Amino acid sequence: MAALRKGHCYKHNTTRPYTRKSKYRKKGFIKSMPASKLVRFHMGDPKKQFPKTIRLVTKEYFNIRHNSLESCRILVNRQLQAALGPKGYHFKVNLYPHHVLRENKMLTGAGADRMQSGMKHSFGKPMGLAARAKKGSTIFLVNTNEKDVDTAIKYLKRAGPRLPGRVEIQIE
């Protein structure tokens, strides 16, 4: 199995996605959608009311792939659960990866030019999913008690380098 393409290939693709226009209706759609690696959106204790809210907010418009979101979710949730216990916080993922990323794989080697059509029919096959994060949108949200705010900020800061764009932390 081939490795994933680097995240910067998809990071700044902020224009409207290309939609295939064909004289045959069934060829105008993406055939299948890959399964999202992001499976849980609420962790901790969602029913309890906490006085403080800490948000991880975007500073620019970019795409976040689903494996990056899942990686950050696991990191932050494990650290919060170890530090605050399973009922001491509410952690929520606000973005949903709905944008299908496509790739037109090209052959290499001798005779490759006779085996493929190049970019002539380059709609691409679905390779993954991404969430489109606009400037100022909340990626992660942590509700916690007054005394645990510094702990939540510390663990949300660890998620920042795993995301493709610039982010900041806001406290309410």
C-alpha positions in Angstrom: 0.0 0.0 0.0 1.3 3.4 -0.9 2.0 6.1 1.7 -0.3 9.1 2.2 0.5 12.3 0.3 1.9 15.1 2.4 -0.7 17.4 4.1 0.6 20.5 2.3 -0.7 19.1 -1.0 -4.2 19.7 0.3 -3.7 22.5 2.9 -4.3 25.6 0.7 -6.9 24.2 -1.7 -9.5 26.8 -0.6 -11.3 27.2 -3.9 -14.6 25.5 -4.7 -13.9 21.9 -5.5 -13.9 20.9 -9.1 -17.1 19.1 -10.1 -17.0 16.8 -13.0 -19.4 17.8 -15.8 -20.2 14.9 -18.1 -22.8 14.1 -20.7 -23.4 10.9 -18.7 -25.1 11.7 -15.4 -23.6 8.8 -13.4 -20.0 10.0 -14.2 -20.6 13.4 -12.6 -20.4 12.1 -9.1 -17.8 10.7 -6.7 -18.4 7.0 -6.7 -17.5 6.3 -3.1 -16.5 8.2 0.0 -13.7 6.9 2.2 -14.5 6.2 5.8 -13.7 8.9 8.2 -11.0 8.1 10.9 -12.7 10.6 13.2 -15.3 8.6 15.0 -16.0 10.4 18.4 -17.0 14.1 18.7 -17.9 14.3 22.5 -15.6 13.1 25.2 -15.6 13.4 29.0 -18.8 14.4 30.6 -21.1 16.2 28.1 -24.1 16.6 30.5 -22.3 18.5 33.3 -22.1 22.3 33.1 -18.6 23.7 33.5 -17.9 27.4 34.1 -14.9 27.9 31.8 -14.7 27.3 28.0 -11.4 27.0 26.2 -11.4 27.0 22.3 -8.8 26.2 19.7 -9.6 28.7 16.9 -8.1 29.0 13.4 -6.3 32.2 12.3 -6.6 31.5 8.6 -8.6 29.4 6.0 -7.2 25.9 5.5 -8.2 22.3 5.1 -7.6 19.8 7.9 -7.4 16.1 6.9 -9.4 13.6 9.0 -6.3 11.7 10.1 -4.8 15.0 11.5 -8.1 15.7 13.4 -8.1 12.2 14.8 -4.5 12.4 15.9 -5.1 15.7 17.8 -8.3 14.3 19.3 -6.5 11.3 20.7 -3.7 13.3 22.1 -5.8 15.9 23.8 -8.4 13.5 25.2 -5.8 11.1 26.7 -4.0 13.9 28.4 -7.2 15.5 29.8 -8.5 12.1 31.0 -5.2 11.4 32.8 -5.0 14.8 34.4 -8.6 15.6 35.2 -10.3 12.2 35.3 -13.1 10.9 33.1 -15.7 13.3 34.6 -13.6 16.5 35.0 -14.1 18.0 31.5 -16.1 18.0 28.3 -14.1 17.9 25.1 -15.8 18.4 21.8 -14.6 18.3 18.2 -16.4 21.0 16.2 -15.3 20.3 12.6 -16.6 17.4 10.5 -14.5 16.1 7.6 -17.0 16.2 4.7 -14.8 17.3 1.8 -13.5 14.4 -0.4 -9.9 14.6 -1.4 -9.1 13.1 -4.8 -5.8 12.1 -6.4 -5.0 11.3 -10.0 -2.2 8.8 -9.7 0.4 8.8 -12.4 2.4 5.8 -13.6 6.2 6.0 -13.8 8.7 4.0 -15.7 9.2 2.7 -19.2 6.1 2.7 -21.3 4.0 4.6 -18.8 2.9 7.2 -21.4 1.2 4.5 -23.5 -0.8 3.1 -20.5 -2.5 6.2 -19.2 -4.3 9.2 -20.4 -2.4 11.8 -18.3 -4.5 14.8 -17.3 -7.1 14.3 -20.1 -9.7 12.6 -17.7 -8.2 13.7 -14.4 -11.1 13.7 -12.0 -9.1 11.5 -9.6 -10.0 8.8 -7.1 -11.1 9.5 -3.5 -8.1 9.2 -1.2 -9.3 10.8 2.0 -11.5 13.4 3.7 -10.9 16.9 4.9 -12.7 19.5 7.0 -12.7 23.1 5.7 -11.7 25.4 8.5 -12.6 29.1 7.9 -10.8 31.9 9.7 -12.1 32.2 13.2 -13.8 28.8 13.3 -13.5 26.6 16.4 -11.7 23.3 15.9 -11.7 21.9 19.5 -13.7 23.1 22.6 -12.9 22.1 26.2 -15.3 22.9 29.0 -13.7 22.6 32.5 -13.5 24.0 36.0 -11.8 27.2 37.0 -8.8 25.4 38.6 -8.2 23.2 35.5 -8.0 26.0 32.8 -4.2 26.0 32.7 -4.1 22.2 32.2 -6.6 22.4 29.3 -4.6 25.2 27.7 -1.4 23.2 28.0 -2.9 20.2 26.3 -4.6 22.2 23.5 -1.3 23.8 22.7 0.2 20.4 22.1 -2.4 19.8 19.3 -1.4 23.0 17.4 1.7 21.6 15.7 -0.2 18.6 14.4 -2.6 20.9 12.5 -1.7 22.4 9.1 -2.5 26.0 9.8 -2.0 28.7 12.4 -4.3 28.4 15.5 -4.8 30.3 18.7 -6.4 29.6 22.1 -9.3 31.6 23.4 -10.8 31.5 26.9 -14.4 32.3 27.8 
